[in-house]
Each structure stands twice: as structure tokens, then as C-alpha cells.
Amino acid sequence: MIVKSWGRAARAALLGLVLASPAGADEAFVTNQGSGDLTIVDLSTMAPVATLPIGGKPAGVAVSADGARAYVTSPEGKYLSVVDTRERRVLRKIPLEGGPLGLAVAPDGKRVYVADMYEQRLFSVDPESGVVATAQVGVTPSGVAVTPDGKTILVAIRDANKIAFVDAASFQKLGELEVGRHPFGVTIDADGKRAYSANVESDDVSIIDLSSRRVIARVKVGKRPYCVALAQGRGFVTDQYAESVSVFDLSTFAPVAQVKVGEYPEGIGASRDGKTIYVANWFTNEFWSIAADSLKVVAKAKTGDGPRAFGAFIRATN
């Protein structure tokens, strides 16, 4: 095992020591599929401060709304890791059969919804006790998102080219909507009015009106789009094969720019103030920050091997 020189916090985490996070600094929780661990990045300095061993080829990640927990899926390990974000340690691993991948946390933190890409189902997981319900959603479910009111769960059904809608209370599938080819990441805006599906094989993003449950626009982006972030009236899309982030206007759906990033970008997120976009570059083992207004690359941080950060990976600390 190669231990990178990332300072006292990283060395302490690798030795299994508990090291509390500094107050006030928002953090990113970046899953590294190749090295089987989780890099925690201080977003105020863009410096890695800890590395937690996870195992099982971790891919998906979601941080609870209160910032107290991060949840990580391990598709090959067949489990969900529950991470105490303040103490920076894994509390437990919840077994999940199949291939757990995308996930989202309910706004109240009482449930974690996990897509099983092998068995066409969505798990409802109690973070303390484990799986409490399952719903059949469709072939190869991938990205997951929850509306801000916690009532509806959206799941990207990759091989069916659809988005499935699941009622959170009954945990029954309500219906589905055709989008582009092979949707992967799905993102819902803060108002719960629209959802955005990144369609890998049709090289576009489907914009969904959630009240009517219909596609109101399709926006062309770069080759192999995987995930979408929203900030300052713009959509930001990771294009894996183009090694770029496509930017479009959320009102007019017109293209704004393409920003060159590292190889195979996947996970993308926005800061709370909407001023910064963060991107995990899977093949170059880097985590980048980009100014949302000027679209200039601001900083880069090293991660473990194969960072994916697929999901809501940013933790707000205050």
C-alpha cells in the first residue's frame, strides 16, 4: 500500500485514529474505486485531510442533509458503509446483495435509498438496522435523487432509457418516463420543480418538469455525460469521453461553454453559495474546483486511485 504524504490528518486516518474535522470548513467525500477508499477534501484549502479505508470498489456516495453521516456503496463488496463525518470513521457496513451503486439520503436522514444495478431494485435502508423495503424499478438502476419534500424518489433506469418515480411512503413505483439513452446521474433542483438526467449514450441531458412528469427539453452536451450539477442559473455536466464539463443556461437551455478538465470526469457538485463547481476526474486521480461564473479552474487536489464521487458528495459543516 502506498501512503501519500497528505499531512497529519491523512496519516492519522490511515492509522485508524479518530481526528475531528475542523469547524466551519465544508468538505468533499470522494470515493476512490481503484484504491478502495474515501478521500476527504477540505474545500476551503482544496487539500486532502483524511483517507478512510472502505473496500469493495466504492463508487456511490451521499452525505446527509445535517452533514453528520456519509453513506458509501461498494458494488463488489455488496455493502453500504455508514461514515461518521465528524469523527471520520466507518461506523458500520450494512450488507446489500446484488450491486449497490447510486444512492440518496432522505431529507430527514431516516432512510437511505440505494439502487441495485444487478437485480432491478431500489433498497430502502434504515441507517441503524438495515434494509426495510425493496421496490422493483427496472433494468440497471443507477443514479438516485429525492425531492426536497422527501415524498418522491427518482431513479435512472439505465438500460430502459427511463426515469422511474417511487413513492417514498409506500415504497411503490408510481410510474416511469422515457428520457435519453442510458441515463446515469439524476439531479433535482432545490425547489423540487425540475430534474436533470445525464444520458450517456445520446450525449444529452433531459430536463424533466416534476409537476407534470414530462420532459420539457433535451440539451446536447459533450460525449458520454454522466452527472449534472446546478449553480448560478447554469447546468454543469461531466462529459467523460470529451474530458470536459459542458455548461448550459437553465432558463433558455442554450449552451454556454465547455471547460476542459481531467480524464474521465464523473462526479460533480456545487458549493452552497453556488460560486464553485467541484469535479472528480476518474482516470487522473484528481479533484478539481472551477469558478462557476468565470469557468476558470481554481485548484486541484490529489485523491486515491479512480475517484468517482458518484452522488451528493459535499458536506456542509455549518
Residue pairs with C-beta under 8 A, 6 or more apart in sequence:
3 10
3 11
3 14
4 10
4 48
4 302
6 47
6 48
6 49
6 51
6 302
7 47
7 48
7 49
8 19
9 19
9 49
9 50
10 48
10 49
10 50
10 51
12 19
12 50
13 19
13 40
13 50
13 51
13 52
13 88
14 51
14 53
18 87
18 88
18 89
19 50
19 87
19 88
20 86
20 87
20 88
21 27
21 40
21 49
21 85
21 86
21 88
21 317
22 42
23 317
23 318
24 44
24 317
24 318
25 42
25 43
25 44
25 45
25 317
26 43
26 44
26 271
26 272
26 314
26 315
26 316
26 317
27 40
27 41
27 42
27 43
27 49
27 85
27 314
27 315
27 317
28 40
28 41
28 43
28 269
28 278
28 287
28 309
28 313
28 314
28 315
29 38
29 39
29 40
29 61
29 63
29 70
29 72
29 83
29 85
29 309
29 313
29 314
29 315
30 38
30 39
30 40
30 41
30 61
30 267
30 280
30 287
30 303
30 304
30 307
30 308
30 309
30 313
31 38
31 54
31 58
31 59
31 60
31 61
31 72
31 267
31 307
31 308
31 309
31 310
31 313
32 38
32 39
32 58
32 285
32 303
32 304
32 305
32 306
32 307
32 308
33 57
33 58
33 59
33 282
33 305
33 306
33 307
33 308
34 304
34 305
34 306
35 304
35 305
35 306
36 53
36 54
36 55
36 56
36 57
36 58
36 304
37 51
37 52
37 53
37 54
37 58
37 304
38 51
38 52
38 54
38 58
38 61
38 70
38 72
38 83
38 304
39 48
39 50
39 51
39 287
39 301
39 303
39 304
39 307
40 48
40 49
40 50
40 51
40 52
40 88
41 47
41 48
41 49
41 287
41 301
41 303
42 48
42 49
43 271
43 276
43 278
43 289
43 314
46 287
46 289
46 298
46 299
46 300
46 301
47 301
48 301
48 302
48 303
50 88
51 304
52 83
52 88
52 89
52 90
53 90
54 72
54 74
54 81
54 90
55 74
55 77
56 74
56 75
56 76
56 77
56 78
56 79
57 74
57 75
57 76
57 77
58 72
58 73
58 74
58 77
58 81
58 308
59 73
59 74
59 75
59 101
59 308
59 310
60 72
60 73
60 100
60 101
60 102
60 103
60 114
60 115
60 308
60 310
60 311
61 70
61 71
61 72
61 73
61 103
61 267
61 309
61 310
61 311
61 312
61 313
62 70
62 71
62 103
62 104
62 105
62 112
62 311
62 312
62 313
63 69
63 70
63 71
63 85
63 105
63 312
63 313
63 314
63 315
64 70
64 71
64 105
64 109
65 105
65 107
65 108
65 109
66 109
67 85
67 315
67 316
67 317
68 84
68 85
68 86
68 109
69 82
69 83
69 84
69 85
69 105
69 109
69 127
70 83
70 85
70 313
70 315
71 80
71 81
71 82
71 83
71 103
71 105
71 112
71 127
72 80
72 81
72 83
73 80
73 81
73 96
73 100
73 101
73 102
73 103
73 114
74 80
74 81
74 100
75 99
75 100
75 101
75 117
77 93
78 95
78 96
78 97
78 98
78 99
78 100
79 93
79 94
79 95
79 96
79 100
80 93
80 94
80 96
80 100
80 103
80 112
80 114
80 125
81 90
81 92
81 93
81 94
82 90
82 91
82 92
82 93
82 94
82 127
83 89
83 90
83 91
84 90
84 91
85 315
94 125
94 127
94 130
94 131
95 130
96 114
96 116
96 123
96 125
96 131
97 116
97 119
98 116
98 117
98 118
98 119
98 121
99 116
99 117
99 118
99 119
100 114
100 115
100 116
100 117
100 123
101 114
101 115
101 116
101 117
101 141
101 142
101 310
102 114
102 115
102 117
102 141
102 142
102 143
102 144
102 155
102 156
102 185
102 310
102 311
103 112
103 113
103 114
103 115
103 144
103 311
104 112
104 113
104 144
104 145
104 146
104 153
104 311
104 312
105 111
105 112
105 113
105 146
105 312
106 112
106 113
106 146
106 150
106 168
107 146
107 148
107 149
107 150
108 150
109 127
110 126
110 127
111 124
111 125
111 126
111 127
111 132
111 168
112 124
112 125
112 127
113 122
113 123
113 124
113 125
113 144
113 146
113 153
113 166
114 122
114 123
114 125
114 144
115 121
115 122
115 123
115 137
115 141
115 142
115 143
115 144
115 155
115 156
116 122
116 123
116 141
117 140
117 141
117 142
117 158
120 136
120 137
120 138
120 139
120 140
120 141
121 134
121 135
121 136
121 137
121 141
122 134
122 135
122 137
122 141
122 144
122 153
122 155
122 164
122 166
123 131
123 133
123 134
124 131
124 132
124 133
124 134
124 135
124 171
125 131
125 132
126 132
133 171
134 171
135 166
135 171
135 172
135 173
136 173
137 155
137 157
137 164
137 166
137 173
138 155
138 157
138 159
138 160
138 162
138 164
138 176
139 157
139 158
139 159
139 160
140 157
140 158
140 159
140 160
141 155
141 156
141 157
141 158
141 164
142 155
142 156
142 157
142 158
142 183
142 184
142 185
143 155
143 156
143 183
143 184
143 185
143 186
143 197
143 198
143 227
143 310
143 311
144 153
144 154
144 155
144 156
144 186
144 311
145 153
145 154
145 186
145 187
145 188
145 195
146 152
146 153
146 154
146 168
146 188
147 153
147 154
147 188
147 192
147 210
148 188
148 190
148 191
148 192
149 192
150 168
151 167
151 168
151 169
152 165
152 166
152 167
152 168
152 174
152 210
153 165
153 166
153 167
153 168
154 163
154 164
154 165
154 166
154 186
154 188
154 195
155 163
155 164
155 166
155 186
156 163
156 183
156 184
156 185
156 186
156 197
157 163
157 164
157 176
157 183
158 182
158 183
158 184
158 200
159 182
160 176
161 178
161 179
161 180
161 181
161 182
161 183
161 199
162 176
162 177
162 178
162 179
162 183
163 176
163 177
163 179
163 183
163 186
163 195
163 197
163 206
163 208
164 173
164 175
164 176
165 173
165 174
165 175
165 176
165 177
165 213
166 172
166 173
166 174
167 173
167 174
175 213
177 208
177 213
177 214
177 215
178 215
179 197
179 199
179 206
179 208
179 215
180 197
180 199
180 201
180 202
180 204
180 205
180 206
180 218
181 199
181 200
181 201
181 202
182 199
182 200
182 201
182 202
183 197
183 198
183 199
183 200
183 206
184 198
184 199
184 200
184 225
184 226
184 227
185 197
185 198
185 226
185 227
185 228
185 310
186 195
186 196
186 197
186 198
186 228
187 195
187 196
187 227
187 228
187 229
187 230
188 194
188 195
188 196
188 210
189 195
189 196
189 230
190 230
192 210
193 209
193 210
193 211
194 207
194 208
194 209
194 210
194 216
195 207
195 208
195 210
196 205
196 206
196 207
196 208
196 228
196 230
196 235
197 205
197 206
197 208
197 228
198 205
198 221
198 225
198 226
198 227
198 228
198 237
198 238
199 205
199 206
199 225
200 224
200 225
200 226
200 240
201 224
202 218
203 220
203 221
203 222
203 223
203 224
203 225
203 239
204 218
204 219
204 220
204 221
204 225
205 218
205 219
205 221
205 225
205 228
205 235
205 237
205 248
206 215
206 217
206 218
207 215
207 216
207 217
207 218
207 219
207 253
208 214
208 215
208 216
209 215
209 216
217 253
219 235
219 248
219 253
219 255
220 255
221 237
221 239
221 246
221 248
221 255
222 237
222 239
222 241
222 242
222 244
222 246
222 258
223 239
223 240
223 241
223 242
224 239
224 240
224 241
224 242
225 237
225 238
225 239
225 240
225 246
226 238
226 239
226 240
226 265
226 266
226 310
227 237
227 238
227 266
227 267
227 268
227 310
228 235
228 236
228 237
228 268
229 235
229 236
229 268
229 269
229 270
229 277
230 236
230 250
230 270
231 270
231 271
231 274
231 275
231 276
231 277
231 292
232 274
232 275
232 292
232 293
233 249
233 250
233 251
234 247
234 248
234 249
234 250
234 256
234 292
235 247
235 248
235 249
235 250
236 245
236 246
236 247
236 268
236 270
236 277
236 290
236 292
237 245
237 246
237 247
237 248
237 268
238 245
238 261
238 265
238 266
238 267
238 268
238 279
239 245
239 246
239 258
239 265
240 264
240 265
240 266
240 282
242 258
243 260
243 261
243 262
243 263
243 264
243 265
244 258
244 259
244 260
244 261
244 265
245 258
245 259
245 261
245 265
245 268
245 277
245 279
245 290
246 255
246 257
246 258
247 255
247 256
247 257
247 258
247 259
247 295
248 254
248 255
248 256
249 255
249 256
256 295
257 295
259 290
259 295
259 297
261 279
261 281
261 288
261 290
261 297
262 279
262 281
262 283
262 284
262 286
262 288
263 281
263 282
263 283
263 284
264 281
264 282
264 283
264 284
265 279
265 280
265 281
265 282
266 280
266 282
266 307
266 308
266 309
266 310
267 279
267 280
267 307
267 308
267 309
267 310
267 311
267 313
268 277
268 278
268 279
268 280
268 309
269 277
269 278
269 309
269 312
269 313
269 314
270 276
270 277
270 278
270 292
270 314
271 277
271 278
271 314
272 314
272 316
274 292
275 291
275 292
275 293
276 289
276 290
276 291
276 292
276 298
277 289
277 290
277 291
277 292
278 287
278 288
278 289
278 290
278 313
278 314
279 287
279 288
279 289
279 290
280 286
280 287
280 303
280 307
280 308
280 309
280 313
281 287
281 288
281 307
282 306
282 307
282 308
283 306
285 302
285 303
285 304
285 305
285 306
285 307
286 300
286 301
286 302
286 303
286 307
287 300
287 301
287 302
287 303
287 307
287 309
288 297
288 299
288 300
288 301
289 297
289 298
289 299
289 300
290 296
290 297
290 298
291 298
